[in-house]
Amino acid sequence: MSWNPVVAGVDTSAEGALAAAAAWSVARAAEAGFHLVHVARDVPRFPPAAPAAMAKDELAAKLLHAARVQVQQALQDRVPPEALQHLEVRQGNAAWALAEAVRDYGAELLVLGGKHHAAPVRWFGGSTVHHAVRTIDVPILVTAAERPLFGRVLVAADLSEAATPTLRTGIRFAAVFGAELRALSVVEPFPPVPDVAVQVDEQEHLRLAEEEFAGIVSRAADGAEIARSVRCGAPGRAIAEEADVWRADLVVVGSHGKGWVDRVLLGSTTERLLNRLPTSVLVVPVGTRAAELT
């Protein structure tokens, strides 16, 4: 059964071109509809008394046409002419306009190009990727290093209710490409508790986590055997290291749906991975219709 449409947010950057190419590959493999969406700035607002060289609608049309031409030129070497026929130019805030496009097309995947941003930019100015991950309720594929799409898929899941939808989405994505699949769970070590004689047995803690994770993976995969591992450490670092050592083309993670303020002030494993971009990352929003892709 084919997927619902795939939407790619694109611009004239190298990252935008990579997002377009990745989205085209996914759409072809999944037999899905395909849409390229570029979000241009709104037409500038002039003072009412200022003489206008042309009507606002005419100016908007010219600006949109110019934006379309620029994006087409930037993408023409990365996607076939057929793909460029699906290019649409919208205006407004990028994340909001992309969310609207996802709703309009009934898309089940949004693809964006990953860019590195310094911490103050992420917190106060933000980026389209970070805003989209916080607000859009379908899985978001953030492209990074240019690798074959997609030969090795690493699904990173914890032991919470987020694990099953994250694993199922990763399994489905890997199946489309006939990719090798690996499941990873990272257990954070317990800090020592002062003035307590009996401390947590780390080995027993890890053993129990491995046992529980094996059951979660088995249920998510309907009993199919999937390679898996459980590591102890800081989740963001451990996932990035596993992706690097295993040479993953894609890391699938679940977003727990914390509030915007929580993520801005405290961060999350998902956002740390996006900041590092060890490879392409597929973020599955848990608790929404997108999380139950089957």
C-alpha positions as CSV (number, residue, x, y, z in Angstrom):
1,M,0.0,0.0,0.0
2,S,1.4,3.4,-0.9
3,W,2.0,6.2,1.5
4,N,0.2,9.5,1.7
5,P,2.1,12.4,0.1
6,V,5.6,13.5,1.0
7,V,6.2,17.3,1.4
8,A,9.7,18.8,1.2
9,G,10.5,22.3,2.5
10,V,13.1,23.7,0.1
11,D,15.1,26.8,-0.6
12,T,18.2,27.7,-2.7
13,S,20.7,26.3,-0.2
14,A,22.7,23.1,-0.5
15,E,20.6,21.7,2.4
16,G,17.4,22.6,0.6
17,A,18.6,20.7,-2.5
18,L,19.5,17.7,-0.4
19,A,16.0,17.7,1.2
20,A,14.4,17.8,-2.2
21,A,16.5,14.8,-3.4
22,A,15.8,12.8,-0.3
23,A,12.0,13.5,-0.5
24,W,11.9,12.5,-4.1
25,S,13.7,9.2,-3.3
26,V,11.3,8.5,-0.5
27,A,8.2,9.3,-2.6
28,R,9.3,7.1,-5.4
29,A,10.2,4.2,-3.1
30,A,6.9,4.5,-1.2
31,E,4.8,5.2,-4.3
32,A,3.6,8.4,-2.7
33,G,2.5,11.8,-3.9
34,F,5.3,14.5,-3.9
35,H,5.3,18.2,-3.3
36,L,8.1,20.8,-3.1
37,V,7.2,23.8,-1.0
38,H,9.3,27.0,-0.8
39,V,8.3,29.6,1.7
40,A,9.1,33.2,0.5
41,R,8.9,36.3,2.6
42,D,5.7,38.3,2.7
43,V,5.5,41.4,0.5
44,P,7.0,44.4,2.4
45,R,4.4,46.7,4.0
46,F,4.9,50.3,2.8
47,P,3.5,53.3,4.6
48,P,0.0,54.2,3.3
49,A,1.2,57.6,2.1
50,A,4.2,56.2,0.2
51,P,3.8,56.2,-3.6
52,A,3.5,52.6,-5.0
53,A,5.3,51.8,-8.2
54,M,3.0,48.9,-8.7
55,A,0.0,47.4,-7.1
56,K,0.7,45.1,-4.1
57,D,-0.8,42.0,-5.9
58,E,1.4,42.7,-8.9
59,L,4.5,43.1,-6.8
60,A,3.6,39.9,-4.9
61,A,3.2,38.0,-8.1
62,K,6.6,39.2,-9.4
63,L,8.4,38.3,-6.1
64,L,6.8,34.8,-6.1
65,H,7.8,34.2,-9.7
66,A,11.4,35.3,-9.0
67,A,11.6,33.0,-6.0
68,R,10.3,30.1,-8.0
69,V,12.9,30.6,-10.7
70,Q,15.7,30.8,-8.2
71,V,14.6,27.7,-6.4
72,Q,14.2,25.8,-9.7
73,Q,17.7,26.7,-10.7
74,A,19.1,25.6,-7.4
75,L,17.4,22.2,-7.5
76,Q,17.6,21.4,-11.2
77,D,20.8,19.3,-10.8
78,R,19.5,17.4,-7.8
79,V,16.0,16.3,-8.9
80,P,14.5,15.4,-12.2
81,P,12.4,17.9,-14.2
82,E,9.3,15.9,-13.2
83,A,9.9,16.7,-9.6
84,L,10.3,20.4,-10.3
85,Q,6.8,20.4,-11.7
86,H,5.5,19.9,-8.1
87,L,7.2,23.1,-6.8
88,E,4.9,25.5,-5.0
89,V,5.8,28.9,-3.5
90,R,4.0,30.1,-0.4
91,Q,4.5,33.2,1.7
92,G,4.8,33.8,5.4
93,N,6.5,32.2,8.4
94,A,8.4,29.1,7.1
95,A,7.4,26.6,9.9
96,W,3.7,27.7,9.9
97,A,3.5,27.7,6.1
98,L,5.0,24.2,6.0
99,A,2.5,23.0,8.6
100,E,-0.3,24.4,6.5
101,A,1.1,22.6,3.4
102,V,1.2,19.3,5.3
103,R,-2.4,19.7,6.3
104,D,-3.5,20.8,2.8
105,Y,-1.9,17.8,1.1
106,G,-2.7,15.3,3.9
107,A,1.0,14.5,4.0
108,E,2.5,11.9,6.3
109,L,6.1,13.0,6.0
110,L,7.8,16.3,5.9
111,V,11.5,16.5,4.7
112,L,13.7,19.4,5.6
113,G,17.4,20.1,5.2
114,G,19.4,20.2,8.4
115,K,21.5,23.2,9.2
116,H,23.8,23.9,12.1
117,H,22.9,26.8,14.4
118,A,24.6,28.2,17.4
119,A,22.7,27.8,20.7
120,P,21.5,31.5,21.0
121,V,20.1,31.2,17.5
122,R,18.2,28.1,18.3
123,W,16.8,29.5,21.6
124,F,15.9,33.0,20.6
125,G,15.7,33.1,16.8
126,G,15.1,29.5,16.2
127,S,15.4,27.6,12.9
128,T,12.8,26.2,10.6
129,V,13.8,22.6,11.6
130,H,13.5,23.2,15.3
131,H,10.2,25.0,15.0
132,A,8.8,22.3,12.8
133,V,9.8,19.5,15.2
134,R,8.1,21.4,18.0
135,T,4.8,22.0,16.2
136,I,4.1,19.8,13.3
137,D,2.3,16.5,14.0
138,V,3.8,14.2,11.2
139,P,7.2,12.5,11.1
140,I,9.9,14.9,10.0
141,L,12.9,13.7,8.1
142,V,15.9,16.0,8.6
143,T,18.6,15.3,6.1
144,A,22.3,15.7,6.9
145,A,25.3,14.0,5.4
146,E,24.9,12.9,1.8
147,R,24.7,9.1,1.9
148,P,22.9,6.5,-0.1
149,L,19.2,6.7,0.8
150,F,18.7,4.5,2.9
151,G,20.7,1.4,3.5
152,R,21.0,1.3,7.3
153,V,18.3,2.5,9.6
154,L,18.9,2.8,13.4
155,V,15.8,3.2,15.6
156,A,16.6,4.7,18.9
157,A,13.8,4.1,21.5
158,D,13.5,4.2,25.2
159,L,11.4,2.1,27.4
160,S,8.4,4.5,27.5
161,E,5.1,4.5,25.6
162,A,7.0,6.3,22.8
163,A,9.0,3.2,21.9
164,T,6.3,1.2,20.0
165,P,5.2,4.0,17.6
166,T,8.8,5.0,17.0
167,L,9.9,1.4,16.3
168,R,6.9,0.8,14.0
169,T,7.7,3.9,12.0
170,G,11.3,2.9,11.7
171,I,10.4,-0.6,10.6
172,R,8.0,0.7,8.0
173,F,10.5,3.2,6.7
174,A,13.3,0.6,6.5
175,A,10.9,-1.9,4.7
176,V,10.3,0.6,1.8
177,F,14.1,0.7,1.1
178,G,14.9,-2.9,2.0
179,A,17.2,-1.4,4.5
180,E,19.2,-3.1,7.3
181,L,17.5,-2.3,10.6
182,R,18.8,-2.0,14.1
183,A,17.1,-1.0,17.4
184,L,18.9,0.8,20.2
185,S,17.9,1.7,23.7
186,V,20.0,3.9,26.0
187,V,19.8,3.5,29.7
188,E,21.0,6.4,31.8
189,P,23.0,5.4,34.8
190,F,21.6,6.1,38.3
191,P,23.5,8.8,40.1
192,P,25.0,7.7,43.5
193,V,22.7,8.5,46.4
194,P,24.6,10.0,49.4
195,D,24.2,8.3,52.8
196,V,22.5,5.3,51.3
197,A,24.3,2.0,52.0
198,V,22.7,0.0,49.2
199,Q,23.3,1.4,45.8
200,V,21.7,0.4,42.5
201,D,23.3,-2.7,40.9
202,E,24.1,-1.2,37.4
203,Q,24.6,-4.6,35.8
204,E,21.2,-5.9,37.0
205,H,19.6,-2.6,35.9
206,L,21.1,-3.0,32.4
207,R,20.0,-6.7,32.3
208,L,16.4,-5.8,33.2
209,A,16.4,-3.0,30.6
210,E,17.6,-5.4,27.9
211,E,14.9,-7.9,28.8
212,E,12.2,-5.2,28.7
213,F,13.5,-3.7,25.4
214,A,13.5,-7.2,23.8
215,G,9.8,-7.5,24.6
216,I,9.0,-4.0,23.2
217,V,10.9,-4.7,20.0
218,S,9.3,-8.1,19.5
219,R,5.8,-6.7,19.9
220,A,6.5,-3.7,17.6
221,A,7.9,-6.1,15.0
222,D,5.1,-8.6,15.4
223,G,7.6,-11.2,16.5
224,A,10.1,-10.6,13.6
225,E,13.7,-10.7,14.6
226,I,15.5,-7.4,14.7
227,A,19.1,-6.7,15.7
228,R,19.1,-4.7,18.9
229,S,21.4,-3.4,21.6
230,V,21.1,-1.6,24.9
231,R,23.8,0.9,25.9
232,C,24.4,2.7,29.2
233,G,25.2,6.4,29.1
234,A,23.9,9.8,28.0
235,P,21.2,9.2,25.3
236,G,22.3,11.9,22.8
237,R,25.9,11.0,22.9
238,A,25.3,7.2,22.9
239,I,22.9,7.4,19.9
240,A,25.3,9.6,17.9
241,E,28.2,7.2,18.7
242,E,26.1,4.1,17.7
243,A,25.1,5.8,14.5
244,D,28.7,6.6,13.7
245,V,30.1,3.2,14.5
246,W,27.3,1.3,12.7
247,R,27.5,3.7,9.8
248,A,23.7,4.4,9.9
249,D,22.2,6.3,7.0
250,L,19.2,7.3,9.2
251,V,18.4,7.6,12.9
252,V,14.8,7.3,13.9
253,V,13.8,8.9,17.2
254,G,10.6,9.7,19.0
255,S,9.6,13.2,20.2
256,H,7.8,13.0,23.5
257,G,5.8,16.1,22.9
258,K,7.2,18.2,25.8
259,G,6.0,21.8,25.9
260,W,7.8,24.4,23.8
261,V,9.2,26.1,27.0
262,D,10.5,22.8,28.3
263,R,12.5,22.2,25.2
264,V,13.8,25.7,24.9
265,L,15.1,25.8,28.5
266,L,16.1,22.2,29.0
267,G,16.7,20.7,25.6
268,S,15.9,17.1,24.7
269,T,17.7,14.1,23.2
270,T,15.9,14.8,19.9
271,E,17.1,18.3,19.7
272,R,20.6,17.4,20.7
273,L,20.8,14.9,17.8
274,L,19.4,17.5,15.4
275,N,22.1,20.0,16.6
276,R,24.8,17.4,16.0
277,L,23.3,15.9,12.9
278,P,25.4,12.7,12.9
279,T,23.3,11.5,10.0
280,S,19.8,12.1,8.7
281,V,17.3,12.0,11.5
282,L,13.6,11.0,11.3
283,V,11.6,12.5,14.2
284,V,8.4,10.7,15.1
285,P,5.9,12.8,17.0
286,V,4.5,10.5,19.7
287,G,0.9,10.9,20.7
288,T,-0.4,12.1,17.4
289,R,-2.0,10.4,14.4
290,A,1.5,10.3,12.8
291,A,2.9,8.1,15.4
292,E,0.8,5.1,14.5
293,L,1.9,4.6,10.9
294,T,1.6,1.0,10.0
